[in-house]
Amino acid sequence: MAFSGGKGGFADINITPLVDVMLVLLVIYMVMTPIMPKEESAASDSQDISLTNTSTKVEAKNRPKIIFNKNGSLTYLNKDKQETKVNSISEISKITSKLTEKEEINLEIDKDIVWDNVYKLVAEVSKQKVKYYFISQPVK
């Protein structure tokens, strides 16, 4: 926007104060960022997730399955239904590394589980680029 001067000339807006203010704000941001407390995880401000109950019964294909119970126990069932207890989420990589990229796996997860652990499980399974499906339990 231009303003007319006294003799038909245009007066320019002085942007120096604007640049000064922006630089001061940038310096304040740069100083305060490392000082501000960091959250340990994104779950600290998360909301409860309520999974819907389903009465639809759809048969899951015969795929290997990882069962994650609310007590934190992990169980791996291969296609032949042979059960393998898994001690930690990080051990899932060893099991899923035997699967090819074309293979798929079912993740059966208890609805009362801590979802941070589910994110870790999905991250481990995703490392192997295996396609995975979440399987829910029907209403009893």
C-alpha positions as CSV (number, residue, x, y, z in Angstrom):
1,M,0.0,0.0,0.0
2,A,1.5,3.3,-1.0
3,F,0.9,6.7,0.6
4,S,1.2,9.9,-1.4
5,G,3.8,12.3,-0.3
6,G,3.7,16.1,-0.3
7,K,4.9,16.6,-3.9
8,G,3.3,13.5,-5.6
9,G,6.0,11.1,-4.5
10,F,5.4,7.9,-2.6
11,A,6.6,7.3,1.0
12,D,8.0,3.8,1.7
13,I,7.0,2.0,4.9
14,N,9.9,1.5,7.2
15,I,10.3,-2.3,7.8
16,T,13.3,-2.0,10.1
17,P,11.3,-2.2,13.3
18,L,9.4,-5.2,12.0
19,V,12.6,-7.0,11.2
20,D,14.0,-6.1,14.7
21,V,11.0,-7.5,16.5
22,M,11.1,-10.7,14.4
23,L,14.8,-11.2,15.2
24,V,14.2,-10.7,18.9
25,L,11.4,-13.3,18.8
26,L,13.6,-15.7,17.0
27,V,16.4,-15.3,19.5
28,I,13.9,-15.8,22.4
29,Y,12.6,-19.0,20.7
30,M,16.1,-20.3,20.1
31,V,17.0,-19.7,23.8
32,M,13.9,-21.2,25.3
33,T,13.5,-24.3,23.2
34,P,16.3,-26.3,24.8
35,I,15.2,-25.1,28.3
36,M,11.6,-26.2,28.0
37,P,10.8,-29.6,29.5
38,K,10.3,-32.4,27.0
39,E,7.5,-34.9,27.3
40,E,8.6,-38.5,27.8
41,S,6.0,-39.8,25.4
42,A,3.0,-38.7,23.4
43,A,0.8,-40.8,25.6
44,S,1.0,-38.4,28.5
45,D,-1.6,-36.1,26.8
46,S,-3.4,-38.9,25.0
47,Q,-7.1,-39.8,25.3
48,D,-8.7,-43.1,26.2
49,I,-9.4,-45.2,23.1
50,S,-12.6,-47.0,23.2
51,L,-12.8,-49.9,20.7
52,T,-16.1,-50.7,19.3
53,N,-17.7,-54.0,19.9
54,T,-18.6,-56.0,16.9
55,S,-21.0,-58.9,16.4
56,T,-20.0,-59.5,12.8
57,K,-18.1,-62.7,12.4
58,V,-15.6,-62.7,9.6
59,E,-13.1,-65.5,9.4
60,A,-9.5,-64.3,9.5
61,K,-7.4,-66.0,6.9
62,N,-5.0,-68.6,7.9
63,R,-2.0,-66.4,8.6
64,P,0.6,-66.3,11.3
65,K,-0.7,-64.5,14.3
66,I,0.8,-62.5,17.2
67,I,-1.5,-62.4,20.2
68,F,-0.9,-59.6,22.7
69,N,-2.8,-60.0,26.0
70,K,-3.6,-57.2,28.4
71,N,-1.1,-58.6,30.9
72,G,1.7,-57.9,28.3
73,S,2.3,-61.5,27.3
74,L,3.1,-62.1,23.6
75,T,2.4,-65.3,21.8
76,Y,3.3,-66.1,18.2
77,L,1.2,-68.7,16.3
78,N,2.5,-69.9,12.9
79,K,0.3,-71.1,10.1
80,D,0.3,-74.6,11.6
81,K,-0.9,-73.2,15.0
82,Q,2.4,-74.0,16.7
83,E,2.7,-71.7,19.7
84,T,5.8,-69.8,20.6
85,K,6.0,-67.6,23.7
86,V,7.8,-64.3,23.1
87,N,9.5,-62.5,26.0
88,S,9.6,-59.0,24.6
89,I,8.4,-56.9,21.7
90,S,12.0,-56.6,20.4
91,E,12.1,-60.4,19.8
92,I,9.2,-60.1,17.3
93,S,11.8,-58.9,14.7
94,K,13.5,-62.2,14.9
95,I,10.3,-64.0,14.2
96,T,9.0,-61.7,11.5
97,S,12.3,-61.7,9.8
98,K,11.6,-65.2,8.6
99,L,8.5,-64.0,6.8
100,T,8.8,-62.6,3.2
101,E,7.3,-59.2,2.1
102,K,4.5,-61.0,0.4
103,E,3.4,-62.8,3.6
104,E,0.8,-61.3,5.9
105,I,0.4,-61.5,9.7
106,N,-2.6,-61.0,12.0
107,L,-2.2,-59.0,15.2
108,E,-4.7,-60.0,17.8
109,I,-4.6,-57.4,20.5
110,D,-6.6,-57.2,23.7
111,K,-8.8,-54.1,23.9
112,D,-7.5,-53.3,27.5
113,I,-3.9,-53.1,26.6
114,V,-1.6,-50.1,26.9
115,W,-1.5,-48.7,23.4
116,D,2.1,-47.5,23.7
117,N,3.0,-51.1,23.6
118,V,0.9,-51.6,20.5
119,Y,2.8,-48.9,18.7
120,K,6.1,-50.6,19.6
121,L,4.7,-53.9,18.3
122,V,3.5,-52.4,15.0
123,A,6.9,-50.6,14.6
124,E,8.7,-54.0,15.0
125,V,6.4,-55.7,12.6
126,S,6.7,-52.8,10.1
127,K,10.5,-53.0,10.1
128,Q,10.2,-56.3,8.1
129,K,7.8,-54.7,5.6
130,V,5.2,-57.5,6.4
131,K,1.6,-56.6,5.8
132,Y,-0.4,-56.8,9.0
133,Y,-4.0,-56.9,10.0
134,F,-5.6,-56.1,13.3
135,I,-8.0,-58.8,14.5
136,S,-10.7,-58.1,17.1
137,Q,-12.5,-60.5,19.3
138,P,-16.3,-60.9,18.7
139,V,-18.7,-59.9,21.5
140,K,-19.3,-62.8,23.8
